[in-house]
Amino acid sequence: MALAAAGVLLTAGCGGNESVAAPTTTTTTPITTTTPPPPAELTPAGLPTVDPYAGQPLIERTEWTTGQDGARLLVFPTEAGRRTPFPGAENRAWLEVLTAAEDADTPGMYDQFRCHWVWARLAAPNKPSWNLEPWRPAVGYDAVVQAACNPGGPER
């Protein structure tokens, strides 16, 4: 029940229905393949011991836009990025974000990304993009999760 409530909260708070201004800068990372992953050996905890999406990008592209409150980085995950259960994949995905948008490495942005990676993938697995805003306060990961990935105010 708590997970369902968290899913409703995150779906509402992760920016699923806001209007977004036209992109001011666009950076694209091409997808190399969308084939399903090979079967993976699993640990006792059910996590794969081999990355089933090794060599495939986890982030399709990023786009900087300007929202009502300021700059916003839209992060578009690939199908592999939406599906991978591999431990550490979020770090590889964040490096892909930073490669596409070097100026995304500001205080608080990684915590917003991690919140979307961990929670929004569960609550809204088909959400087209994850919205990260550098103007949001850097309050630490736990507070970002408590704020449904949007510390410092609602998604607008």
N, C-alpha and C positions, 0 to 999 in steps of 0.2 A: 504494500500500500504506500509506504514512504517513497519507494522508487517511482511509483506511478505519479505521486504528487510532485516529486522532483522533476519528472518528465514534463508535466504540465507547466510547472514553473519555468523550466528552462526553455520549453517551446515558446512560451510567451515572452521570455526575457532575452532570447538569443537573436532578436531582430528579424523574425520571419516575415513580418508584414509591413515593415517601415518602407517609406519611399526613399530612394537613394538618388542623389544628384548625379548628373552625368560624370563619368570618370574624368579626372584631370590628368592622370598618368596611367598607362597600362603596361604591365610587364607580363609576358606570357612564357610559360615553360611547357613545351610540347609533351604530349603523352606518347610514350614509346609503344605501349601495348595495353590491351584490355582483356587479354586472355585470362581465364580462371587460373588460380594458383595450383601448383601441384599438391598432392596430398602431403601433409607434414606430420612428422613424428611429434607426439605431444608429451609434455611433462606430466607428472602426476596431478598438477594443478590445472591441467587442460590447456596450457599455453604451448605454442609450437616451439620446438628447439631449433628449427631452421626457419628463417624468414621466408614465408610463402610468396612474398612480393619483392624479393631481392632483385635489384636492377630495374624495378618499375618506379616511376615517379609517384609520390604520394600527394603532391600539390600540382594541380593543373596550371594555375596562374594566380596572380594577385593583381588587384586594381586599387589605386588610391582614388578616393572620392572625397567630396566635402559634404558633410551632413549638417544638420541644424546646429550642432554643438562644436563642429570643427572637423578636422581630418579623420578619415576612416579608411582602414585598409580592409578590402574584401579579399578573403582567402578562399579560393575554390579548390576543394580537395578532389583528387581523382577517385575512381571507383576503388582502387587499391587503398587509397588513404581513408576511405570510408569503412573498408572491411578489415584491414589488417589487425590481427590480435597480437602481433609480435611485440614482445617487451622491448622497449627502446625505440620503437618506430616513431614515436612522437618527437624524439630528438632529431632523427633523420628528416622528418617532415619540417620541423622548425628550421633546420639548416637550409632546406629548399626554399622556405619563405624568405629567409635572410639573403639567399642568393638572388632571388627575384626582386626583393625590396630591401636593400641594405639599410635604409633609414627606418626600418621597422624595429630595430634593436634599441628600444627606449624603455625606461622603467615601466613595469606593469604589462607590457605587451605580451611577454612570454606567458605570464600567468593567465591572461585572457585567452591566448592560443591554447594553452594546456587545458583550461576549463572547457573550451569548445571541443578539443580532441577527446577528452575523457567523457564529458557529459552530453554535449550537443549531439555527438555521434549516436548516442543511445536514445536521447529524447526526440531528436529530429534528424534521423539518418539521411533523409533526402533533401535537407535544407541546401539550397544552391551554394551559398557562401557563408563563411563565418566572418563576422564583423569585429575588427579590432580597432580600438580608438586610442591613440597616444595621449589624448587629453584626459583620459580617465586616471584617477589616482592609483598609485602603486601601493596596494594595501596588503599584499601577500596572497598566496594561492587560496587559502581557506576562506578568506573574506571575499575573494572574487567568486568562488563557488557559491557562497551564501548570497551573493548579489546576482545570482543567475548569469554569471559571466560579465555583468555590466556594473562594476563598482562606480559609485559617484553619481548615479542617476539612471533612469530607465533608458532603454533603447528607443530612439526616436527616428 
